[in-house]
């Protein structure tokens, strides 16, 4: 039986891997808190996405519109 050796990760690959692992851990912790925890985790993801998007102003506007529709739907 031979062992296959994985090639070492580049610094960029390592960062991406760490981000993925950290995100998964956060989502698991949020899920343990139930639907409100999951919603809070998605809000964190949405904020991060809007902040890092190539056109942050448009992303924030889209997020604001989505939240506005949600609030209207549920009577606020």
Secondary structure as GFF3:
##gff-version 3
##sequence-region A 1 76
A	DSSP	alpha_helix	11	32	.	.	.	ID=ss1
A	DSSP	alpha_helix	35	52	.	.	.	ID=ss2
A	DSSP	alpha_helix	56	73	.	.	.	ID=ss3
###
